[in-house]
Amino acid sequence: MQKTLYTSEESGWEWIDVENPSLEELQALAQQYGLHPSSVRDCLQPEHLPKYEIANDIVFIITRIFDTQAHLEADTIQELTNKVSIFYHEKFIITIHKHPVELIPEIVEKYVATGMVKSSASLLMRIVRAALRTFDDPADRLANDLDYYETKTFLQSKPVSLTKGLYHLKRKVGVSKRILKLSEVIVDNLQLLNLPSTELQDLQDLYVHMVTLYDELLDSTNHLINTYISLSSQKTNEVMRVLTIFSVFFMPLTFIVGIYGMNFEFMPELESKYGYPMVIASMAFITGVIYFWFRRKGWL
């Protein structure tokens, strides 16, 4: 579906938005506006990563935006993000995407309809900036998830398995950070174009802010995972310590019982009148010695 979102006879440029195009529609656009065939082929690849190139004096950009409709357990680039392709020329901007993109109508309403966008270059900056902004709210949600898992890790009285949740949290943060790092080529190359310096600086500041935010999230997530593993190992060691202590208590008692449980006819103490109470007393004495020895060592 192709829409002309903006056209200006006075300034001589237009904005065309194309949603879920067929190959024939893209070829017709390519012929009309002089788009390079390799760039058109890239538009049809949903898994394509962010890129920046210039062909036929037309800037071709692929950016990825965070998908607000993604499943809670989505943790891959294709599941978490959607691709938006942009062809930029001073006379036109063409945006191409397979799925509906919320930022398109938002830009139209906030900037185009109000007359804040005066040129195709300014519109390009708004689109790239809006694409980076889609990672802002997910960062807040991921930070809240991180706080939740920290609380569960340090304050939960009973051990709870957080492995799956921490895995998905790390994957989401890692994928988002990777997309942002790959988008650096777009931000850097836009500075080479004749674009408004103020808007370029705002874009650069936003990019640095987003990368720093996800760097901190990833570091905090890795630290929490390591802490969780350490605490889980500590709890396991605590259980093993208790079991070992119990086994040490019963080991000599089991030895004594095993000796006097043998069915030999001639054994000392079997005919003794005080044999049974002496064995019980010996077992109690051994247990007491082990107990006080453990207390002295600080193991109990």
Protein Blocks (a to p, Z undefined) as FASTA:
>chain_A
ZZdfbdcfknopacdddehiafklmmmmmmmnopafklmmmmmmmkbccddddeehiacd
ddddddfkbcfklcbfklmpccddddddfkbccdddfbdcfklmmmmmmmmmnopambfk
lmmmmmmmmmmmmmmmmmmmmmmmmmmmmmmmmmmmbacdfklmmmmmmmmmmmmmmmmm
mmmmmmmmmmmpccdfklmmmmmmmmmmmmmmmmmmmmmmmmmmmmmmmmmmmmmmmmmm
mmmmmmmmmmmmmmmmmmmmpccfbdghklpmklmmmmmmmmmmmmmmmmmmmmmnopZZ
